[in-house]
Amino acid sequence: MLDNLTQRLSRVMKTLRGEARLTEANIAEALREVRLALLEADVALPAIKALIASVKEKAVGEDVIGSLSPGQALIGVVHRELTLLMGDAHSGLNLATQPPAVVLMAGLQGAGKTTTVGKLAKLLRETQKKKVLVVSCDIYRPAAIAQLQTVAEQAGVDFFPSLPTDKPVDIARNAVDWARRHYHDVLLVDTAGRLAIDESMMKEIAELHAAIGPIETLFVVDAMMGQDAINTAKAFGEALPLTGVILTKLDGDARGGAALSVRHVTGRPIKYAGVGEKLTGLEAFHPERMASRILGMGDVLSLIEEAKKGIDEQKAVEFARKLKSGKGFDLNDFKEQIGQMRKMGGLSSMMEKLPAQFAQAASQMPAGSEEKAIGRIEGIINSMTPTERNRPELLKASRKRRIAVGAGVQVQEVNRLLKQFEQTQKMMKQFSSGGMAKLMRGMKGMLPGMR
């Protein structure tokens, strides 16, 4: 989503090469370009003004220390101010109350509230071991209640049934009572949305808030809405005492201005970001990490966290042993590593969190090609015998033809896979012998667009 902004800001920093220090004269043009980049990204004008003024105040006169270029020094200032604009530090849910902790979800129709309820419920159940109950107070949208029930089943949490003929306030009160009597830790309340803000909607959600007294009132906003997201956030912020924001569709192809604006407009922290349609696609929002991604520095910490969630520890220990010895890495391991990568959201998801020069490679891959390629590799390996997987050197012409027929591919695809495997095997040996620089050069040779 933020690729265009990242590219524009990178070009801005390059204009400051060769200067000895940051002065009002040499950053004026750079800040003009930063302003244009933010406007193109659909960031709200008040947020842009605040950011530019703050960067200008703190950047002028800053010394360029050691090996830092003026561009790098300015990046440091912009990074700090972008982080502050989005909220300084991660703010988690406050569930410190007598159970059940009630969380009210508000937002427009189509923002992804119901799916986000399921994602949040799954996250609380799996990471905090909470007993979660969900309820829908949306009596207007057809099948809204049935949709939440399906999502609750997929998330593995409890669902409180309701009917379209019930009143939203009664549904919410009954759900709170049920959660209290059945010892639930958290109750997530999904509310009705509209296509646009209207008086009846705001009145209803204000009544719901007064009736159940939630400890958290979260505004769910579509990150692809641009300036409209800001107006909506302001309206909900005036009607409800919001405690936080959840950005959805942050992996979409819009310009990403909402991520930089909504905190400034509402004064409330962005707590989570939705990425992808799966129920595992909800990440804690870290302003510092997001600022790093916007400036092309990557988000390796989030990548490590994704790896911890997706990787089987026992298998990881076994793989580490093989890596250390530099022996025994076979096609079974190759297939296992590809499967782990898929669990982490695939290559493109991983690349987005790496620094800009790596992320560029993912952007050059055609949409959908990654999943097809992974499926093709798994199909080819599955067509091999256990002996062939353990000893790839046995794969001569006749065996390759048999494998290609079994996998439904051309022999060239089998040869390509074996070449990729050999490259990976070499990289593993380099890593086991401490050659990190060689390993990184090997990665550049394997990925398109990286030199």
C-alpha positions in Angstrom: 0.0 0.0 0.0 2.7 2.5 0.9 5.2 1.7 -1.9 4.6 5.0 -3.8 5.1 7.0 -0.6 8.3 5.0 0.1 9.7 5.6 -3.3 9.0 9.4 -3.3 10.6 9.8 0.2 13.6 7.8 -0.9 14.1 10.2 -3.9 13.8 13.2 -1.5 16.6 12.0 0.7 18.9 11.5 -2.3 18.7 15.2 -3.2 20.7 16.1 0.0 23.9 14.2 -0.9 27.1 16.2 -0.7 25.9 18.7 1.9 27.9 19.1 5.1 25.0 19.8 7.4 21.2 20.3 7.3 20.3 24.0 6.9 17.1 25.8 6.3 18.1 26.4 2.7 19.0 22.8 1.8 16.0 21.2 3.4 13.4 23.6 2.0 13.2 21.8 -1.3 13.3 18.4 0.4 10.4 19.3 2.7 8.4 20.6 -0.3 8.8 17.1 -1.9 7.9 15.4 1.4 4.7 17.5 1.5 3.8 16.5 -2.1 4.5 12.9 -1.3 2.2 13.0 1.7 -0.5 14.8 -0.3 -0.3 12.1 -3.0 -0.7 9.4 -0.3 -4.0 11.0 0.8 -2.7 12.1 4.2 -5.0 14.7 5.9 -3.8 18.3 5.5 -3.7 19.0 9.3 -1.5 16.0 9.8 0.9 17.0 7.0 1.2 20.6 8.4 2.0 19.3 11.9 4.6 16.8 10.5 6.4 19.3 8.2 6.5 22.0 10.9 7.9 19.5 13.4 10.5 18.1 11.0 11.7 21.6 9.9 12.1 22.7 13.5 14.1 19.7 14.5 16.1 19.2 11.3 17.5 22.7 10.8 21.0 22.8 12.2 21.3 19.1 12.9 24.9 18.0 12.4 25.7 15.3 10.0 27.7 13.0 12.3 30.4 10.5 11.2 29.5 8.6 8.0 25.9 9.8 7.9 24.9 11.8 4.8 22.5 14.8 5.2 19.8 12.6 3.6 20.3 9.9 6.2 20.3 12.5 9.0 17.0 13.9 7.7 15.6 10.4 7.5 16.3 10.0 11.2 14.3 13.2 11.9 11.5 12.2 9.6 11.4 8.7 11.1 11.0 10.1 14.7 8.3 12.5 13.6 6.4 10.0 11.6 6.5 7.7 14.6 5.1 10.4 16.9 2.4 11.3 14.3 1.2 7.7 14.4 1.3 7.3 18.2 4.8 6.9 19.5 4.5 3.4 20.8 2.2 0.3 20.5 -0.9 0.5 22.7 -2.6 -2.8 23.5 -6.1 -3.6 24.6 -6.9 -2.6 28.2 -8.7 -5.7 29.6 -8.0 -4.9 33.3 -11.5 -5.0 34.7 -13.9 -7.4 36.4 -14.8 -10.0 33.7 -16.2 -9.8 31.2 -14.2 -7.0 29.6 -16.6 -5.6 27.1 -15.1 -4.3 23.7 -17.5 -2.3 21.5 -16.6 -2.3 17.7 -17.9 0.7 15.7 -17.5 1.8 12.1 -19.1 2.1 8.7 -20.5 -0.8 6.7 -17.9 -2.4 4.5 -15.0 -1.5 6.8 -14.5 -5.1 7.8 -15.9 -5.0 11.4 -17.4 -8.5 11.5 -14.2 -10.1 10.1 -12.1 -8.0 12.5 -14.2 -9.2 15.5 -13.3 -12.7 14.4 -9.6 -11.9 14.0 -9.4 -10.1 17.4 -11.3 -13.0 19.1 -8.8 -15.5 17.7 -5.9 -13.3 18.7 -7.1 -13.0 22.3 -7.9 -16.7 22.5 -4.5 -17.8 21.1 -2.1 -15.3 22.5 -3.7 -14.3 25.8 -5.6 -17.5 26.5 -8.8 -15.6 27.0 -12.3 -17.2 26.9 -14.1 -15.0 24.4 -17.7 -14.5 23.5 -18.9 -12.5 20.4 -22.3 -11.0 19.7 -23.8 -9.2 16.7 -26.1 -6.2 17.3 -26.4 -5.6 13.5 -30.1 -6.3 12.9 -30.2 -4.4 9.5 -27.7 -6.0 7.2 -29.0 -9.3 5.8 -27.2 -12.3 7.2 -24.9 -10.2 9.5 -25.7 -12.3 12.5 -25.1 -15.6 10.6 -21.8 -14.2 9.2 -20.5 -13.5 12.7 -21.6 -17.0 13.8 -19.6 -18.6 11.0 -16.6 -16.4 11.8 -16.8 -17.3 15.5 -16.8 -21.0 14.6 -13.7 -20.5 12.5 -12.0 -18.5 15.3 -12.9 -21.2 17.8 -14.7 -18.8 20.2 -18.3 -18.7 21.6 -21.2 -17.0 19.9 -24.2 -15.4 21.5 -27.3 -15.9 19.3 -29.6 -13.0 18.4 -32.5 -12.3 16.0 -33.1 -9.5 13.5 -36.4 -8.8 15.4 -34.5 -8.0 18.7 -33.5 -4.5 19.8 -29.7 -3.9 19.7 -29.6 -2.6 23.3 -31.5 -5.7 24.5 -29.1 -8.0 22.6 -26.1 -6.3 24.1 -27.4 -6.4 27.7 -28.3 -10.1 27.4 -24.9 -10.9 26.0 -23.2 -9.2 28.9 -25.3 -11.1 31.3 -24.6 -14.4 29.6 -20.9 -13.7 29.5 -20.9 -12.9 33.2 -22.8 -16.1 34.1 -20.6 -18.3 31.9 -17.3 -16.9 33.1 -16.1 -15.3 29.8 -13.1 -13.1 30.0 -13.9 -10.9 27.0 -17.1 -9.9 25.2 -16.7 -8.5 21.7 -19.8 -6.6 20.5 -20.2 -6.2 16.7 -22.4 -3.2 15.9 -24.4 -2.1 12.8 -22.8 0.1 10.2 -24.2 2.3 7.4 -23.0 3.3 4.0 -22.7 6.8 5.4 -22.8 8.5 8.8 -26.4 9.3 9.8 -28.2 10.6 12.9 -30.0 7.3 13.7 -26.8 5.3 13.6 -25.0 7.6 16.0 -27.9 7.7 18.4 -28.1 3.8 18.4 -24.4 3.3 19.0 -24.4 5.9 21.7 -27.3 4.1 23.5 -25.4 0.8 23.2 -22.3 2.4 24.7 -24.4 3.8 27.6 -26.1 0.4 28.2 -23.1 -1.8 28.4 -20.3 0.5 29.5 -17.4 -1.0 27.4 -13.9 -0.8 28.7 -12.7 -0.4 25.1 -14.5 1.3 22.2 -12.7 0.6 19.0 -13.2 2.4 15.7 -12.7 0.1 12.7 -11.7 2.0 9.6 -10.9 0.9 6.1 -7.4 2.1 5.3 -8.3 2.4 1.6 -10.9 5.1 2.2 -8.4 8.0 2.1 -9.7 11.4 3.2 -13.2 9.9 3.8 -11.7 7.8 6.6 -10.6 11.0 8.4 -14.1 12.6 8.2 -15.6 9.3 9.5 -13.1 9.1 12.3 -13.9 12.6 13.4 -17.6 11.9 13.4 -17.3 8.8 15.5 -14.8 10.5 17.8 -17.3 13.2 18.5 -20.2 10.7 19.2 -18.3 8.1 21.2 -15.5 8.2 23.8 -13.2 6.1 21.5 -10.2 4.3 23.1 -8.5 3.1 20.0 -8.5 2.4 16.2 -8.2 -0.7 14.1 -7.1 -0.1 10.5 -8.3 -2.8 8.1 -7.1 -3.6 4.5 -3.6 -2.2 5.2 -2.3 -4.7 2.6 -4.5 -3.2 -0.1 -3.4 -1.1 -3.1 -4.7 2.4 -1.9 -2.2 5.1 -0.9 -2.2 4.6 2.8 -3.0 8.2 4.0 -5.4 6.9 6.7 -2.5 5.2 8.6 -0.7 8.5 8.9 -3.8 10.7 9.6 -6.3 8.8 11.8 -4.2 9.1 15.0 -3.7 12.8 14.5 -7.4 13.4 13.9 -8.9 11.3 16.6 -6.2 11.6 19.2 -6.6 7.9 19.8 -3.9 5.2 19.3 -4.0 2.7 16.4 -4.0 -0.6 18.2 -4.2 -3.2 15.4 -3.9 -3.4 11.6 -5.7 -5.9 9.5 -3.7 -7.5 6.7 -5.3 -10.2 4.5 -8.6 -11.9 4.7 -7.6 -14.9 6.9 -8.5 -14.8 10.6 -4.7 -14.8 11.4 -4.4 -11.5 9.5 -4.4 -9.1 12.5 -1.2 -7.5 13.6 -0.4 -5.3 16.6 0.3 -1.8 15.2 3.7 -0.5 16.1 4.2 3.2 14.9 8.0 3.0 14.9 7.9 -0.2 12.7 5.4 1.4 10.3 7.5 4.5 10.0 10.5 2.2 9.2 8.5 0.5 6.5 7.3 3.8 5.0 10.9 5.1 4.8 12.1 1.8 3.2 14.0 0.5 6.2 11.8 -2.6 6.5 10.1 -4.2 9.6 12.3 -7.1 10.5 10.9 -7.3 14.1 7.4 -8.0 12.8 8.8 -10.6 10.4 10.5 -12.3 13.3 7.2 -12.3 15.3 5.4 -13.8 12.3 8.1 -16.5 12.1 7.7 -17.4 15.7 3.9 -17.8 15.3 4.2 -19.9 12.1 7.2 -22.2 12.8 7.1 -25.5 14.5 9.8 -25.3 17.3 10.8 -28.9 17.2 11.2 -28.9 13.4 13.1 -25.6 13.7 15.6 -27.1 16.2 16.1 -30.1 13.8 16.6 -27.7 10.9 19.1 -25.6 12.9 21.1 -28.8 13.6 21.3 -29.6 9.9 22.2 -26.0 9.1 25.0 -26.0 11.7 26.5 -29.2 10.4 26.2 -28.1 6.8 25.0 -31.6 5.9 21.7 -33.4 5.3 19.7 -30.6 3.8 17.5 -32.5 1.3 14.3 -31.9 -0.8 12.1 -32.8 2.2 13.7 -29.9 4.1 13.3 -27.7 1.0 9.6 -28.5 0.9 9.2 -27.9 4.6 10.8 -24.5 4.4 8.5 -23.5 1.6 5.5 -24.6 3.7 6.7 -22.5 6.6 7.0 -19.5 4.3 3.4 -20.0 3.2 2.3 -20.0 6.8 4.0 -16.6 7.3 1.9 -15.2 4.5 4.1 -16.1 1.5 7.1 -14.5 0.0 5.4 -11.2 -0.9 4.2 -10.7 2.7 7.7 -11.4 4.0 9.4 -9.1 1.5 7.1 -6.2 2.5 8.7 -6.2 5.9 12.3 -6.3 4.6 14.3 -3.2 3.6 13.4 -1.5 0.3 16.0 -3.2 -1.9 14.5 -6.6 -1.0 10.9 -5.5 -1.1 11.4 -4.3 -4.7 11.8 -7.9 -5.8 8.4 -8.9 -4.5 6.7 -5.9 -6.3 8.0 -7.3 -9.6 6.3 -10.7 -9.1 2.9 -11.0 -11.0 -0.2 -11.2 -8.7 -1.0 -14.8 -7.8 2.2 -16.2 -9.3 3.8 -16.8 -5.9 1.0 -19.2 -4.7 1.1 -21.1 -8.1 4.9 -21.4 -7.9 4.7 -22.8 -4.3 2.0 -25.3 -5.3 4.0 -26.4 -8.4 7.2 -27.0 -6.3 5.2 -29.1 -3.7 3.6 -31.1 -6.5 7.0 -31.9 -8.1 8.5 -32.9 -4.8 5.4 -35.0 -3.9 5.9 -36.9 -7.2 9.4 -38.1 -6.1 10.1 -41.3 -4.1 11.4 -41.0 -0.5 14.8 -42.1 -1.8 14.9 -39.4 -4.5 14.0 -36.7 -2.0 16.8 -37.8 0.3 19.3 -38.1 -2.6 18.5 -35.6 -5.4 21.7 -36.6 -7.2 19.9 -39.8 -8.3 17.6 -37.7 -10.5 18.7 -38.4 -14.1 16.7 -37.9 -17.3 14.4 -40.9 -17.0 13.5 -40.2 -13.4 12.9 -36.5 -14.2 10.5 -37.5 -17.0 8.5 -39.7 -14.7 8.3 -37.0 -12.0 7.2 -34.4 -14.6 4.4 -36.6 -15.7 3.3 -37.3 -12.1 3.3 -33.6 -11.3 1.7 -32.5 -14.6 4.6 -30.2 -15.6 7.3 -30.0 -18.2 10.7 -31.5 -17.5 12.2 -28.0 -17.6 10.1 -27.2 -14.4 11.8 -30.2 -12.6 15.2 -28.9 -13.7 14.4 -25.4 -12.5 13.3 -26.7 -9.1 16.6 -28.8 -8.8 18.6 -25.7 -9.7 16.8 -23.6 -7.0 17.4 -26.4 -4.5 21.1 -26.5 -5.3 21.3 -22.7 -4.9 19.6 -23.0 -1.5 21.8 -25.8 -0.5 24.9 -23.7 -1.3 23.4 -20.8 0.7 22.9 -23.1 3.7 26.5 -24.3 3.5 27.7 -20.6 3.4 25.5 -19.8 6.4 26.8 -22.8 8.3 30.4 -21.6 7.7 29.7 -18.1 8.9 29.6 -16.5 5.5 26.7 -14.1 6.0 27.9 -11.7 3.3 28.0 -14.6 0.8 24.6 -15.7 1.9 23.1 -12.2 1.2 24.8 -12.2 -2.2 23.3 -15.6 -2.9 19.8 -14.3 -2.1 20.3 -11.4 -4.5 21.0 -13.9 -7.3 17.9 -16.0 -6.6 15.4 -13.1 -6.5 14.3 -11.0 -9.5 15.2 -7.3 -9.4 18.0 -7.8 -6.8 21.6 -7.2 -7.9 
